[in-house]
Amino acid sequence: MIHPAPSNLVDLHKLRLDAAHALLARTGTAELPPIDGDATTYIQAVIDGLNELSLKDALTGLSNRRQLERVLEAEIDRVARSGEAALLLMLDIDHFKSVNDNYGHLAGDQVLQAVAQALAGCIRPMDTAARYGGEEFAVVLPSCQPAFGQVVAERICRTIEATPIRVSPSVDLRVTVSIGGAFALQWIRSTTELWVDRADQQLYVAKTGGRNRLCLEEQPDSTVSAEEKHLLFGHLAAADPAWIDMSSGAAPGGAV
Ligand SMILES: Nc1nc2c(ncn2[C@@H]2O[C@H](COP(=O)(O)OP(=O)(O)OP(=O)(O)O)[C@@H](O)[C@H]2O)c(=O)[nH]1
C-alpha cells in the first residue's frame, strides 16, 4: 500500500543541521534562509554552503588544494583549446620557520592569514589564489600576457613586503616572499603536475638566488603553424569540415 507523503518528512533539528548552520555563519560562507521556512530551500542552501566551504582553506579562506587542482585542470583545457596565455605563480614565504621559532605558531598562523589577504588584494576577480600547503601559495592567472604576469608578480612581492603584520600589541612583523611562475603550454594538453613542477622549478631558482624575488619562465614557444593545426585538428575537420576554421585556428567547441 502506498502512503501519501507527509508534507514535511524532515525534522531539521534531529538532523543536527544547527552545527552546519553555525559553521557556515562563523565562516561567513553562506547567507542561509530562515530555518522555519521551506525545508528543501533551507537544506539546499546548507548543502551549497558546505560545498563551497569544502573548497576553501580553513586558515586563510583562500581556495584549497582541491579547488586549485580543479582550476588548473580547467585552465589547461582552455589554453589547449584557445591558445590563450595563462600563468601559474607559486609563492613561498621566506624564512617562515624563523617566525614560528621566534614568535610562536600562532604568530605564524597570523602571518599566513595576512599574506593570504594581501595576495588576494593583488589579483583580479577572475584569478584564483590558493594555499598550496604550509607556507606555500599558488595563483592562477587566466588570460595573462607575459608583461602583465611580471607586473602582477612584482605587485604581490612589493605589497606583501610592505604589509606590517601585528602579531602582538608590541610586535609588527614584515615578511618577504619568493615567487616562481610558469605559463601553461598553448595548444598542448599537459598535466597539472607538470605545470606546477615548472613553476616550482622557477620558485627554486628565486629561493636559491637570494629570496625576496621573482623568477618567471619565459612563455614556451608552442606557436602552432597552419600545418601543425591541421595535424592536431585535421581528423576532426575531415569528419566535419565546419569543425575547424584553418585561417583563424579556432577549433569550435571540440577537444584537442
Ligand atoms: N604557523 C604555521 N606554521 C606552519 C604551517 N604549515 C607549515 N608551517 C611551518 O612552516 C615552516 C616551513 O619552514 P621551511 O620549509 O624550513 O621554510 P622557510 O623557513 O620558510 O625557509 P625558506 O622557504 O627556505 O625561505 C616550518 O617551520 C613549518 O612548521 C601552518 O599552518 N602554520
The ligand as an SDF file (V2000), in Angstrom:
LIG
                    3D

 32 34  0  0  0  0  0  0  0  0999 V2000
   52.2870   28.5790   11.9550 N   0  0  0  0  0  0  0  0  0  0  0  0
   52.2540   27.6760   10.9800 C   0  0  0  0  0  0  0  0  0  0  0  0
   53.4090   27.1780   10.5040 N   0  0  0  0  0  0  0  0  0  0  0  0
   53.3750   26.2800    9.5050 C   0  0  0  0  0  0  0  0  0  0  0  0
   52.1480   25.8580    8.9380 C   0  0  0  0  0  0  0  0  0  0  0  0
   52.4370   24.9660    7.9460 N   0  0  0  0  0  0  0  0  0  0  0  0
   53.7820   24.8400    7.9040 C   0  0  0  0  0  0  0  0  0  0  0  0
   54.3640   25.6470    8.8350 N   0  0  0  0  0  0  0  0  0  0  0  0
   55.7960   25.8300    9.1260 C   0  0  0  0  0  0  0  0  0  0  0  0
   56.4420   26.4120    8.0210 O   0  0  0  0  0  0  0  0  0  0  0  0
   57.8420   26.2290    8.2030 C   0  0  0  0  0  0  0  0  0  0  0  0
   58.4780   25.9930    6.8520 C   0  0  0  0  0  0  0  0  0  0  0  0
   59.8420   26.0370    7.0380 O   0  0  0  0  0  0  0  0  0  0  0  0
   60.8830   25.7440    5.8830 P   0  0  0  0  0  0  0  0  0  0  0  0
   60.3050   24.7350    4.9220 O   0  0  0  0  0  0  0  0  0  0  0  0
   62.1730   25.4010    6.5430 O   0  0  0  0  0  0  0  0  0  0  0  0
   60.9720   27.0670    5.0560 O   0  0  0  0  0  0  0  0  0  0  0  0
   61.4040   28.5490    5.4560 P   0  0  0  0  0  0  0  0  0  0  0  0
   61.8280   28.6710    6.8820 O   0  0  0  0  0  0  0  0  0  0  0  0
   60.2890   29.4550    5.0050 O   0  0  0  0  0  0  0  0  0  0  0  0
   62.6720   28.7550    4.5650 O   0  0  0  0  0  0  0  0  0  0  0  0
   62.7300   29.1270    3.0290 P   0  0  0  0  0  0  0  0  0  0  0  0
   61.4300   28.7010    2.3890 O   0  0  0  0  0  0  0  0  0  0  0  0
   63.8780   28.3420    2.5130 O   0  0  0  0  0  0  0  0  0  0  0  0
   62.9600   30.5870    2.9260 O   0  0  0  0  0  0  0  0  0  0  0  0
   58.0110   25.0590    9.1760 C   0  0  0  0  0  0  0  0  0  0  0  0
   58.5070   25.5650   10.3850 O   0  0  0  0  0  0  0  0  0  0  0  0
   56.5710   24.5530    9.3740 C   0  0  0  0  0  0  0  0  0  0  0  0
   56.3560   24.0780   10.6860 O   0  0  0  0  0  0  0  0  0  0  0  0
   50.9410   26.3950    9.4780 C   0  0  0  0  0  0  0  0  0  0  0  0
   49.8200   26.0790    9.0450 O   0  0  0  0  0  0  0  0  0  0  0  0
   51.0370   27.3010   10.4880 N   0  0  0  0  0  0  0  0  0  0  0  0
  1  2  1  0
  2  3  2  0
  2 32  1  0
  3  4  1  0
  4  5  2  0
  4  8  1  0
  5  6  1  0
  5 30  1  0
  6  7  2  0
  7  8  1  0
  8  9  1  0
  9 10  1  0
  9 28  1  0
 10 11  1  0
 11 12  1  0
 11 26  1  0
 12 13  1  0
 13 14  1  0
 14 15  2  0
 14 16  1  0
 14 17  1  0
 17 18  1  0
 18 19  2  0
 18 20  1  0
 18 21  1  0
 21 22  1  0
 22 23  2  0
 22 24  1  0
 22 25  1  0
 26 27  1  0
 26 28  1  0
 28 29  1  0
 30 31  2  0
 30 32  1  0
M  END
$$$$
